[in-house]
Amino acid sequence: MIFQGKHLNEVPTYTHTWAQNDRLALANGFVRNDLNFFKPENYILNHQFPRNWTYPSYSTVTAVEFPIHDYVPAVFMKLFGTNEPWVFHLYILLYSIVGMYFLYLLAEKICDSQVKALLVVLFAITSPVYTFYQGGFLPTIPSISNTIIGLYCYSLYFENQSRKWFKWALFFFTLAALARLTFVIPFLAVLGFELIRIFQKKAKFWPNVLGVAVSFSILIAAKLYNSFLREKYGSDFLNELLPAGNWEEMKIILKQMWDNMVLAYFSVKHYFLLFLLSVLILIAFLIKEKRTENPFAGWWMICLFWLIGVVTFWFVMAKQFYAHDYYFLDTFYLPAVFFVMLSLALLPKPQWQNGNAILALFVAYFGIVAFQETATFQKNRRLYVASDRFTGSVINFTGSDEFLTKSGVSRQDTILVIHAYGPNIPFVMMNRVGLAVVGKNPVDIRTGMDWKWDYVVFQKPYFMEDVYAIYPQMLEQVESIATNENLILCKRKTDTIPQSLMEFMGIGNSYKTLRINFESVDSIKQVKIEVDPQNKQNHIGIVGEEEVYGFPHDFTPEVGPDTKGRVLKIKGKFLRQNDNQVSIIVAYSNGNDLLYYQTIDLNPVSKANEWAEKEFIVFLPQRQSANDKLSFYIHNPNRNTVSLDDFEFKFYRN
């Protein structure tokens, strides 16, 4: 609750916004179809599979793995009369808490120590990637909890051979695998271990055969029904293997995982604990100290089978791992937790004076530093970067339901969105079904324009780059009928009257203009001034190679005291001496906290040692507070030298 409380009513944003909004769309679909579990729906009329969004089926029904964890939140949404995301957030969060409670019970049983059990739970719950999704929307979190509960039930059966607990274990393992098929791996690992016990005559075969057969019959039936839905309606969920094409691609994937995700899976403290336990276990085996036999020592076989299974899965789905951190939760996360649990069980209880107190202090220290590291991770993950078009789409479409209703768009009208970042995202926010053009090329846009739709909605911040630059004839085919800060609502054009770009986007005249020609004293305060070597009568600004942040400006006074979004048009001439990266940064900050930034890379739009005159339009989002500072600067991290001339900044109300 410490990390998730303030985000409980947020629409999915920041990391894997696409995947999480797909799940929220399913829950809303169940609300719309009066809780028909066998016809899962989202908002999309043209599905990703099998034709990659290029063919509209005009049905929102989609194939998806057993969507029980989208259905249950929908039941509560229907009950409470709301489709706000807090219902879904809270369901997943409570499920995760229940899972951690059973993890504590399991660890206490296996380790025979409350302190060790607490360390296992702290290790599991402070994994940065687990914490991020703990109150999210993915079925991975409930499947983790169900697997833990299944293992706990199996431990009770393992101790007393009560078939009741084996049946409960089968129930939870099956439920975990139904929602996320990768969790069939721990299920098979346990069954493999049970088979060994049967050969050793420590367990019986026939009493449990029927239960296992029923479990796998249910899994197969669910898979067949999912295939039926996929064949009939299509799907927006992956259903194929994605192995690396060759060894070179495998090395690239491994490098990307190491560079970008290794500290998302676990923090440095987690890896230290894994290393420490490995060393201690090795020492314990080398010393061969006589110790009480742990009845759960044989569970290392489950861990081994489990690890073999997830490594095999990694090979056949390698392409998904480097870009989807939650695949780690589907696979390696629980085996790592299991390793910690079994390792602690092998280590003898402290025999020295105050040994338990020292162990408790170590656990407390680990918990504190692990929570601190994951807190930093959560904060960094929730930094909005302008290049994150998925989160940007959530922001742009916030309030769009009310905007469309006031503009006369009914819930029965079909909406077209070009270019849709995460196809369901705009429609979740608009609470309307529609068609999504996902491709970023003239052919896909032209195809989408030929589909059957009533209105088309564009995102202002992305219109220039994603639509107008690719398909400039758009202004000849649609006309704007309403705009707000972030959206343009259009219908098909029925006349030939031309319309200007700024008029189409609903942007009026600028209210403030700043010009800097580097001839005045004001310019000298912001940048080094030199005589233009090509024109001795002219002066230019210089960002030297030692300046990482050059030509800085504080534009906070220009945006005024309100927090509404603004449009900033930047026009200027620049010359860079080499091909080292140079970019324009526009950012919001508050004190030492960076809240938002947008990067404009100058290298692709210019050549080294040649003057370029360019114009950029930046759509600034709403500020969180009137105290947020708006900054502009030239970012020069790689020691380039940049000449500047005739810069103009125009501010528009959006």
N, C-alpha and C positions, 0 to 999 in steps of 0.2 A: 504493500500500500504506500510505502514511502516514495517509491519511484513512480507508481502508476496513478496515484490519487488525482493529481492535477491534470492528468491526460484522459480521465475516464470518459469524457464526452467528446473527444476529438475524433473526427473522421480520420482514417488511416493516412499518415503522411510520413515523409522523410525517407525511410528505408523500405523497399518493396511495397511502396504505395499501391502499385498495380495489383500484386497478388492479394494483398489484404482487402482492397476495395472489391475485388472479385468475390470474396467471401461475404462481405457486407451486402453486396448486390444479391447474392443468393438468399440471404435472410429476408431482405426486402421483397424478393420474388415470392417467397413462401407466404409472406403477409398478403401480397396481391392475389395469389391464387387460392386463398382460403385454406392454407396449410395442406395442400396436396403434396405429400412427401414424394410421390412417385413421378411428379412432373416438376423437377427443380428448374427454376427460371432465374435469369438475371435481367438486364435491361437491353441487351444487344440483339438486333435483328439480323446481323450478318456475323456469323461466328468465325472464330479463328481456324478451326479444323472442320472440314478437310481442305478448304479453299483459301485459307490465309486472309480472311475478311473480304475477299473480292466478290463474293456472291451472297446476296441477301436471301435468307430463307423466310423472312418476315414472321419468324417465331422466336420468342425469347426463351423457349425450353432449351436446356443444355445438358449434355452428359457430364457427370461429375462423380468422383468416388463418394460412396455412401455419406450423404451430407447431413449426418445427424447433428453435428456441432454447428451447423447453420440453421437447422430446423428448430432446435430447442430455443435459441434466442428469439426466433420468429414467433414461437408460441407465446413467449413472455411479452414480446412487442405487441402482439395481438391482444393479450390479456390487459396490458397497461395502456393500450391505445396510443402507442408512440413507436416510431421507427428510429428514434435517436440512438446514436452508437453506444451510449453508456450501457444499454442492456446487453449488447454483445460483449463489450469490454468486461463488464462485471462477471458475466458467465465464464469467460475464459480465465479471468483472474481467480475466481473462486475455485475453478477446477484445478488450477495450478497449485493453489494453497492446499487443497485436499491431497493432491499428489505428493507434495512435500511432507505433509503429515504422515502419510503411509511410508514415505522414504525413511523418515525418522524411526518409525516402528520397525521397519525391515532392518535398518542399520543397527538399531539397538539389539535386535534379536541375533543378528549375525556377529556383531562385534562384542556383545555382552558388556556394553558400556554406554552410558548415557552421554558421556563427554565425547567419545568417538562418534557416536551417532549424530551429535550436534555438528561435529566437524564435517561429516559427510553431507549434511543438509546445507551447511554454509558453503561448502565447495560447489554444490549443485546450483543453489539459488543465486549465487553471485556471478555465475558465468555471464559475461556481458551480453552475449547474443540471447541467452535464455531470458534474462531480465528485460531486454527490449521487447520480446514477443510475449512475455508472460501475461500481459493484459491486452494482447492484440486480438487478431481475428483468425489466425491460422489454426487448422485442426491438429497441427503438430503438438501443441501444448496439451490438449486433452488426451492425445494418444500417448504422450510421455507419462501422464498421470495414470492412465489405464494400465500401461505396461508395469509401472511400479506397483500398483494395487494387485495386478495379476501375480507379480513376483512374491508379494507378501502373502497372498492366498496360497501360492505354491509352497512357500516356506512352512506354512501351517500344515499343509498336507504332507510335506517332507518329514516333519517332526512326528506326526501321529498317524499317518496313513489314512486320514479321514477323507473319504471320497467326496464329501460335501465341499471341502476346500479345493479339491482338484476341479470340481465343476465350476466353482466361482472363479478359479484361475483361468479356466477355458473361456468363461464369459468375458472377462476383462481383456484377455489377450485377443480374443476375436473382435471385440469392440474397438480396440486400438488399431488392429490391422484393417478393419473395414473402412475407417476414416482416413487412414494413411497407410498404404500397402507396405511401405518399408518396415513397419512394425510387425510384419509377419516374421522378420528375422529373429527377434528375441523369442517369439513363440516357437519357432522351429528349433532354436538353441535349447530351450527347456525340454521340448519333446525329444531331442537327440540325447540329452542327459538322462531323461526318463527311460529311454530305450536301453541305454547302458546299464542302468539300475535293474531293468528287467532281465538282461542277460546275466547280471550278477546275482539274480534272484533276491534283490532287495525291494522289488516292486512287482506288481502283477499286471499282466498285459490285458486280459479280457475285460476286467471291470471298467476300464477307462476308454476302450475302443470306441464305443458308441458316442461318447461325448466328443472325442476328437473328430470322429466322422461327421457329426452334426456341425461342429465348428467350421470345418473345411468345406462342407456342403454350402453353408451360409456364405462363406467367402467367395466360392465359385459362382453361386447364384447371383450375388451382388455384382460380380465382375461381368457376368453374361448380360444382366439387365443394363449395366452401364454401357456395354457394347451395343445393345439394342438402341438405346437412346442416342448414342453417337452416330449410329448408322442412319437413324431416322431424322434427327434434328441437327446434328453437328455438336460441337463442343468448344468451349473456351479454356479447356484444361488439358495439359500435356498428357499424352498416353503412349509415349514411345521412348525407346532407349536412345541415349545420346553419348556414346563412348567417344573418346578422342580418336581422331582419324589416323594418327601415327604417333611415333615416339616423340617427335619434335613438338607436336601439338600438346602432348602430355606434359612435356617439360615446361612449356609456356603456361599451361594451366596450373601446374604445381608452383611455379614462380609467382603467378598472380595470387594464388591462395596464400602463399607465404608472405608476400608484400602487403596484401590488403586485408587479410582476414585472420591471420594467426592470433592477433590480439583482440579480435572480436569473439573468437571461440572461448578463450580463457585469458585471464590477465596474467601478468608476470608472476604474481603470487601463486596462482593456480599451477602454472608450469613448475614453479619451484617445489610445490608440495608433491606433485607427481614425481619429480626427480628424486626428492628426498625419500619418498616411500619406496621407490625402486631400489635405491641404495640400501635402505634399511632392510628390505626383504632379502636382498642379495647377501648382506652381512648375516642375517638370521639363518639363512640356509647354509652358509659357509661355516658358521660356528657350530651349527647342528645342536643348539641348546635344547635340552629336553623340556618340552612344554606340553601342556594339556592339549589333547587333540580336539580341534574345533569340528563339530559335526557338519559344519557347512564348508569345510575345506574342499570337498569335491565340487563345489560350485564354480571353482576355477575352470572346470570343463565347460560350463555354460558360458563363461566369459570368453573362452577360446573360440567356441562355436560362433558366438555372437560376433566377435571381432572378424573372424573369417567371412561371415556373411556380409558385414558392412563394407569390408574391403572389396569384396566381389561386387557389391552394388556400386561402390565408388568407381570401379573400372568401367562399368556399363553406363554410368551417368556422369562421367567426369566433366562434361561440358557445362553441366548445371552447377557444379560445386563452386567454381571460381566466381560466379556472379550471384549465387543464391546462398547466403550464409545460413538460412534455416535448414538447408539440407544437412548441415552438420548436426543440428538438433535431431533430425530424422535418423541419423546413423551413429556417429562416433560419440555423441554427447553422453548417452546413458552407459555405454561400455566404459567410458572414462570414470564416470561416477561409480560404477560397479567395481572397477579396479581399485579405487580409493577405499571402498567399503571392505573388499576382501583383503586388501593389504593391511588395513588397520586391524582386521580380525586376526591376522597371523601374528601381528606384533604382540609380545607379552605385555601384561599390565606392568606399569612402573613399580619396581621393587624398592627403589631408593626412598629416603625420607621426603615427604611432601611431594612425591612423584605425581599423584593425581592433581594436586594443586598446580604444579608446574605445567602439566598437560592442559589443564583448564585455561591457564593464562595464555598458552600458545594458541589454543582454539579461539580465545577472545581476541588476541592480537590478529590472527588470520582473518577473523570475521570483520574487524574494523578496517584493516587495510584493503581487504577484498571489496568491501562495500564502497570505500572511497574510490577505488579504481573503477569500479563499474559505474559509480555516480558520474565520474568524469566522462566515461564512455557515453553514457546516456545523454549528457549535456552536449557533447560534440556531435552526436548523431542527430540531434534536433536543431542543428544550425541550418538555416535555409540558404541555399546557394542558388543563384539564378539559373544555373545550368541544370538544376533538378526540376525538369519540366513536369514531372509527376506531382510533386508537392505543389509546384506552381499552378498546376491545373486545379488542384483542390482549392487553393487560395482564390484563383480567378473565378471559379464557379460557386464559391460561397455566397449564399443569398440568391442564387439563380432561380430557385423554385419560385420565390416571391416575385422576382423580376419578371419571369416569364408569365406568371399569372396576371400581374398588373398590365402586361403588354398584350393580353388577350389570347395567350397560348393555352389551350386546354390540355388536359392530361391524355386526351385521345389523339392529339396531334403527334405526328412523327417528326422527330428532330434529327437533323444531320449535323455531325460535328467533324470539322476538318481543322487541323490534324489532331487526332485523339491520342493523347499520351496516357496509356492504360485505358483501353476502350470503355470500361464500365465507369471510370472516375467521373466524367462529366454528367453521366446519366444518374449516378447515385446522388450527386449534388442537385441536379434538376428534378429528380424524382419522376422521370419520364423515360419512356422507351424510345429507342431510335437507332440510327445507323452511324457507324463510326468509320471514317476514312483514316486508316492507320499508316498506309504507305506515304512516303514523302517524295512523290514524283508527279509530273503532269498527267500521266496515264491514270493513276489511281484517283487523283482529284477529279479528272474528267469523268471517270467511271461513276464515282460517287454522285456527281451532279446529275447523272442520268437516272439515278434510282428514284423511287417514289417517296417523297418527303414533303412536309408542309412548311417547315422552317429550317434555316441553317444558322448555326451559332458559331462565331469565331471568337478566339481569345485575343484581345487587343495586344498583349505583350508579345505574342508569337505570330501575329498576322503577317507582319512584314516579311519575316524570314521563312515561315512555314507555308505561307499561301501566296502572298502577292509576288514575292521574288521568283516563285516557281510557276505560278499560274496567274499572270497579270490581267488576263481577260476576265478574271473573277468579277471585277467592277462592272463589266458589261452584262453579266448574267444575273446578279443579285442586287437588291437595293436594301439599304439599312432602314429599318423601321423603328428601332429603339437601341439605345446604348446605355451602359452604366460604366463604372470605373474600369472594368476588366473585360466586358463582353460586348459583342455586336450581334444583334438579332436581325436576321435578314429574311426576305422572301424572294421568290423568283422575280426578276425584272421583266416588266411588260412594256417598257418604252425604250427609246434610244437616247434619252437625255443623258449627257455625260455627267459624272459626279467626281468631285475631287477626292483624293485619298484622305486628307485630313477631315473633310466633311463626312465621308463615309465612316470614318472611325469615331466621329462624334467629338472631335477635338477642335476647340475654337481658337481664338487668337492668343498669342503668348502674353503673359502678364508681367514678365520680367526678362530682360535681356542683358547679359554681361558680355562685353567684348574685350579681348586682351590682344593687343598687337605688339606687345613687348617694346613699345616706344616710351611708355609712361612710367612714372615712378612706382605706380601700383604694381606693375609687373615685376619690378626688381625685388619686391618683398617675397615673391613666390618662387622665383626661379632665377638662375644665373643668366645674365644678358650678355650677348656678344654681337659684334658686327657681322652681318651676313656676308660671307666670303664671296658670294655670287652677286651681291648688290650692296655696295658700301653705304648706300643711303638708307639701308634697311637694317633693323635689329631683329635678332631672333632669340628665343629662349633655348637653353641647353639643360638637358638632364644628363649629368655626367655618369661615367661608368661606376663611380663609387656611390651613386644615389640609388638606393633600392626603391624608395618612395619619392618620386619627383613631381614637381609642379602641383603641390597639394592645395586643395581648396576646401573650406568649410562652407557648405551651401545651406546650412540649417536656417539662417535668416531668410533665404529665398523661398523656402517651402512654407514659411509662415507657422503660426502657432497651432493650427489644426493638424490632425494626423492623417488626413485623407491622402490617397495616392496622387502622384504627380507624373507628368510626362516631361522628360528632359531631352532636348535635342542638342547634340554636341556636334559642332562643325569646326574643322581646323585642318591645318597643314602640318605634316610631320615628315621627318627623314631619319631613318635609323641607319647606323653605320654598318651593321652586320646582321646576321640571321639569328643571333641570340634572342630569345623570346622577350617581347615587350607587349604590354597590354594596358588598357584603361580599366581602372577599378572604380566602381561606384558602390558605396557601402553605407549601411546604417550601423551605428554602434551606440552603446550606452556605457560610459565609463570604459572599463577594460573588456567589456563583453561585445564581441562581434555578433550582430543580430541577422544581418543579410548582406550579401554582396553579389555584384554582377560583374563579370569579366568580359571585356571586348578585346579579343586577340588581334593585334595590329599586324602581325606577320603575314597572315593569308591575304590581306588586302593591300599590301605594299611590297615594294622591292627594295633591297638594301641599296643605300647611296642614291636613292631617287626620291624626290619630293612627291608626296601623295596628299591630295585634298579629299577628305572623306566627311560623310555626315552619318551620325548614328542617332537612333531614337531609342531612348531607354524608358520603359514603363516602370515607375517606382511603385512598389506595393504600399499599402497603408502601413504607417508606422505604429508600433505598439504603444508609444508614448510621445507626447510633444517634446520630451527631453531627449529623444533619440537624435543623434547627430548624423547629418548627411555629408559624406566626404567624397571627394574626387581626387584621384592621383594617377600618375603614370607608374605602373609597376615594372621595375627593371631589375629582376633578381639575378640576371646572368651577365652583368657588367657590359651592357651595350651603351652607346652614346646616342641620344635622341635630340634632334633639333626640332623646335616648334615655332609656328608662326600663325597669326591671325585666327586665334581661337574664339569661338562664339558659343555661349551657353544660353539657350532659350527655355523658359519654364512655362508649362501649360497646366491648367487645371483639367483634370480628367473627368 
